[in-house]
Amino acid sequence: MAYLDNIRTFVRVYDLGSMSAAARDLRISAAVASSRISQLEEHLGVRLFQRTTRMLNPTEQGQIFYPGAVKILEAVDEAEAEISDVTENPRGTLYIAAPLGVGQRLIAPAVPGFRDAYPQIRIRLRLSDRKLDITAEGLDAAFILGQPEDSSLRIRKIADCPRLLCASPDYIARRGQPRSSADLVADKHDCLNLRFPGAPEFQWPLEGPEGVRRVPVEGPLECDHGEVLTGWALAGMGIVLKPLFEVVDHLRAKRLVPVLPKEPPVPVQMACLYTHRRRQDPKTRLFIDYMVDHIQKAVSEAGQLPR
């Protein structure tokens, strides 16, 4: 097991490009991670990384060893998965990612029930609105909103989630209710956008009488954290585009009100991404099946768009 731990540490250091990042990912100290790499280098008789105080780069020998190391870990994972399947006693750790809103409202609340059913499966849940590289970050599955960019991954569609534009009553009282999507631009409404570094010009896809129109909205406030945008909308800072399940409680409490209900945003697809190999793991399959059932019920219970 010590040798496998050393190989696993090497792969995470290689993938993440950082000893400290790999250590955090593996829940060990940086000193332990460094010791494992040193032990592996001593065993192999080669240096796997060139290390300085500022940089860590794989050597030629490290680059050669990496593909084989990945295959070793995959073979062990698949062997353990087969045993778990036979014994009907799945165990191990799952690394799961989701956007903040999806994770907080749909995934995290269902984890206790999953753990009750499968107490030997550990969950490492990462919530972020940024785009993730499932393979490079060693994730077993990632829940997403929208269309995936990586066609090499498998995708399981979960639901088409209705969305809406909404704002606080204070904002509407101050700026007025837009009569059409054109008013968002013409009246220079403050639109709150979820945006990342390098993102293209933002457009809201709204469904009107003549079909879908992409409206180039702008505003003084942007953020890469969806919950921050919701907070700004509640504070009367502008209009926000949100999946209904994220703001339904605020709508029912009248803290937010619908904007342009006759021109709603195009629904967004919610899906789960996983690699071909990961789907063979029974604990991954169990988790995805459990969450898909939970999410579909939750999205349905959120109701229809307010009119």
C-alpha positions in Angstrom: 0.0 0.0 0.0 2.9 2.4 0.7 4.1 2.0 -2.9 0.6 2.6 -4.2 0.4 5.7 -2.0 3.7 6.9 -3.4 2.4 6.4 -7.0 -0.9 8.1 -6.2 0.9 11.1 -4.8 3.2 11.3 -7.8 0.2 11.3 -10.2 -1.5 14.1 -8.2 1.6 16.2 -8.1 2.1 15.7 -11.8 -1.6 16.6 -12.6 -1.7 19.7 -10.3 1.8 20.9 -10.8 2.3 21.6 -7.2 3.4 19.6 -4.1 1.2 21.7 -1.8 -1.9 21.4 -4.0 -1.4 17.7 -4.3 -1.0 17.4 -0.5 -4.3 19.3 0.1 -6.1 17.2 -2.5 -4.9 14.0 -0.8 -5.5 15.3 2.7 -1.8 14.9 3.7 0.8 17.4 4.7 3.3 18.8 2.1 6.1 17.1 4.0 4.4 13.7 3.6 3.8 14.3 -0.1 7.5 15.3 -0.6 8.6 12.2 1.4 6.5 10.0 -0.8 8.0 11.4 -4.0 11.5 11.0 -2.6 10.8 7.4 -1.7 9.4 6.7 -5.2 12.5 8.4 -6.8 14.8 6.3 -4.6 12.9 3.1 -5.6 13.1 3.9 -9.3 16.6 5.3 -9.2 15.7 8.4 -11.1 14.6 12.0 -10.4 10.9 12.5 -11.3 10.7 16.2 -10.7 13.0 19.2 -11.0 12.2 21.2 -7.8 13.2 24.7 -6.9 11.7 27.2 -4.4 9.5 28.6 -7.2 8.9 25.8 -9.7 8.2 22.1 -10.0 8.5 20.4 -13.4 8.5 16.8 -14.3 11.8 15.4 -15.6 12.0 13.4 -18.8 11.9 10.3 -16.6 8.8 11.6 -14.8 7.1 12.2 -18.1 7.9 8.6 -19.2 6.7 7.1 -15.9 3.4 9.1 -15.7 1.3 7.1 -18.2 2.2 3.8 -16.7 1.5 5.2 -13.2 -2.0 6.3 -14.2 -2.6 2.8 -15.7 -1.5 1.2 -12.4 -4.0 3.3 -10.4 -6.8 2.7 -12.8 -6.2 -1.1 -12.7 -6.3 -1.0 -8.9 -9.5 1.1 -8.9 -11.2 -1.2 -11.4 -10.2 -4.3 -9.4 -11.5 -2.8 -6.2 -14.7 -1.8 -8.0 -15.3 -5.4 -9.2 -14.9 -6.7 -5.7 -17.3 -4.1 -4.4 -19.8 -5.0 -7.1 -19.6 -8.7 -6.1 -19.8 -8.1 -2.4 -22.6 -5.4 -2.7 -20.6 -3.5 -0.2 -19.2 -0.4 -2.0 -16.5 1.5 -0.3 -13.9 4.2 -1.0 -13.8 7.9 -1.7 -15.8 9.8 -4.4 -14.6 13.2 -5.7 -17.6 15.1 -6.9 -17.9 18.7 -8.2 -20.9 20.9 -8.8 -21.8 24.6 -9.3 -22.4 26.5 -6.1 -26.2 26.8 -6.5 -26.6 23.2 -7.6 -24.3 21.9 -4.9 -25.9 23.9 -2.0 -29.5 23.4 -2.9 -29.6 20.0 -4.6 -26.4 17.9 -4.0 -25.4 18.7 -0.4 -28.9 18.1 1.1 -29.1 14.6 -0.4 -25.6 13.5 0.8 -26.8 12.5 4.3 -29.3 10.1 2.9 -26.8 8.6 0.5 -24.3 8.2 3.4 -27.0 6.5 5.5 -27.5 4.0 2.6 -23.8 3.5 1.9 -21.8 4.4 5.1 -18.5 3.1 3.7 -18.4 5.6 0.9 -16.7 8.9 1.6 -17.7 12.0 -0.3 -15.4 14.9 -1.2 -17.7 17.6 -2.6 -16.2 20.6 -4.4 -18.4 23.5 -5.2 -17.4 26.2 -7.7 -18.9 28.1 -10.5 -15.7 28.0 -12.5 -15.1 25.5 -15.3 -13.4 22.2 -14.2 -11.2 19.7 -15.9 -12.6 16.4 -14.7 -9.7 14.3 -15.8 -6.9 16.6 -14.7 -8.5 17.2 -11.3 -9.2 13.5 -10.6 -13.0 13.9 -10.3 -15.3 10.9 -10.4 -18.3 13.0 -11.6 -19.3 16.6 -12.1 -22.7 18.1 -12.2 -23.1 21.0 -14.6 -25.6 23.5 -16.0 -25.3 24.0 -19.7 -23.6 22.1 -22.5 -20.2 20.4 -21.8 -17.2 21.4 -23.9 -15.3 18.2 -23.5 -16.8 15.6 -26.0 -14.6 12.8 -24.7 -16.6 12.6 -21.5 -19.8 10.7 -21.0 -22.9 12.8 -20.2 -26.1 11.8 -18.4 -28.9 14.4 -18.8 -30.8 15.0 -15.7 -33.4 17.7 -16.4 -34.2 20.9 -18.4 -34.3 23.5 -15.7 -36.6 26.5 -16.2 -34.9 29.9 -15.7 -36.2 33.4 -15.2 -35.2 37.0 -14.9 -35.9 38.6 -11.5 -35.1 41.6 -9.4 -36.1 43.0 -6.0 -39.3 45.1 -5.6 -37.1 48.0 -4.7 -35.2 47.9 -8.0 -38.4 47.7 -10.0 -39.9 50.6 -8.1 -36.8 52.6 -8.8 -36.1 51.7 -12.4 -39.4 50.4 -13.7 -40.5 47.1 -15.0 -39.1 46.4 -18.6 -41.9 46.0 -21.1 -39.8 43.9 -23.5 -36.3 42.5 -23.9 -35.4 45.5 -26.0 -36.0 47.7 -22.9 -33.1 45.9 -21.1 -30.7 47.5 -23.5 -32.5 50.7 -24.4 -33.2 51.7 -20.8 -29.7 50.6 -19.7 -31.0 48.3 -16.9 -28.4 47.1 -14.5 -28.0 43.4 -15.4 -26.0 41.2 -13.0 -23.8 38.8 -15.0 -22.0 35.6 -14.1 -18.6 36.1 -15.8 -15.2 34.5 -15.7 -11.8 35.8 -16.9 -11.6 35.5 -20.7 -15.4 35.0 -21.1 -16.9 36.4 -24.3 -19.4 39.2 -24.4 -22.4 38.2 -22.4 -25.9 37.7 -24.0 -29.1 36.5 -22.4 -31.1 34.0 -24.6 -34.7 35.1 -24.1 -37.8 33.4 -25.7 -40.2 35.9 -27.3 -43.0 35.8 -29.8 -40.6 35.6 -32.7 -38.3 32.9 -31.2 -35.1 33.1 -29.2 -33.4 36.5 -29.1 -29.9 37.0 -27.6 -29.9 40.2 -25.7 -26.4 41.8 -25.2 -27.0 43.0 -21.6 -24.6 45.1 -19.5 -24.3 46.3 -15.9 -21.9 47.8 -13.4 -21.6 44.5 -11.4 -20.2 41.1 -12.4 -19.0 38.1 -10.4 -17.9 34.5 -10.9 -19.9 33.4 -7.9 -23.6 32.9 -8.6 -24.7 33.3 -4.9 -23.1 36.8 -4.9 -25.3 37.7 -7.9 -28.4 36.6 -6.0 -27.4 38.6 -3.0 -26.9 41.7 -5.2 -30.3 41.2 -6.7 -31.9 40.9 -3.2 -30.1 44.2 -2.3 -31.8 46.0 -5.2 -28.6 46.2 -7.3 -30.1 44.9 -10.6 -31.7 42.1 -12.6 -30.4 38.6 -12.5 -30.9 35.5 -14.6 -31.3 32.4 -12.5 -32.5 28.8 -12.6 -35.9 28.7 -10.9 -34.8 26.2 -8.3 -32.2 28.6 -7.0 -34.5 31.5 -6.3 -38.0 29.9 -5.9 -38.0 30.6 -2.1 -37.2 34.3 -2.7 -40.0 34.5 -5.2 -42.5 32.9 -2.9 -41.5 35.3 -0.1 -41.7 38.3 -2.5 -38.1 39.2 -1.9 -37.7 38.9 -5.7 -40.2 39.4 -8.4 -40.2 38.1 -12.0 -39.0 40.4 -14.8 -40.3 39.9 -18.4 -42.3 36.8 -17.6 -43.6 36.6 -21.2 -40.0 36.5 -22.5 -38.3 33.9 -20.2 -34.7 32.7 -20.7 -34.2 29.5 -22.5 -34.2 26.6 -20.0 -30.7 25.3 -19.1 -29.8 21.6 -19.2 -28.6 20.0 -16.0 -26.4 17.0 -16.5 -23.7 14.8 -14.9 -20.3 14.3 -16.6 -18.0 11.3 -15.9 -15.3 9.5 -17.7 -15.9 6.1 -19.4 -13.9 4.3 -16.8 -15.5 6.0 -13.8 -19.0 4.7 -14.9 -17.8 1.2 -14.3 -17.2 1.9 -10.6 -20.3 0.8 -8.7 -20.0 3.5 -6.0 -19.9 6.2 -8.8 -22.9 4.6 -10.5 -24.8 4.4 -7.2 -24.0 8.1 -6.4 -25.1 9.3 -9.8 -28.3 7.3 -9.8 -29.1 8.5 -6.3 -28.5 12.2 -7.1 -30.3 12.1 -10.4 -33.5 10.8 -8.7 -33.2 13.4 -6.0 -32.5 16.3 -8.4 -35.3 15.5 -10.7 -37.8 15.5 -7.9 -36.4 18.8 -6.5 -36.5 20.6 -9.8 -40.0 19.3 -10.4 -41.1 20.5 -6.9 -39.8 24.0 -7.6 -42.8 24.5 -9.8 -43.4 26.4 -12.9 -42.2 29.9 -13.8 -44.3 32.6 -12.1 -46.5 34.5 -14.5 
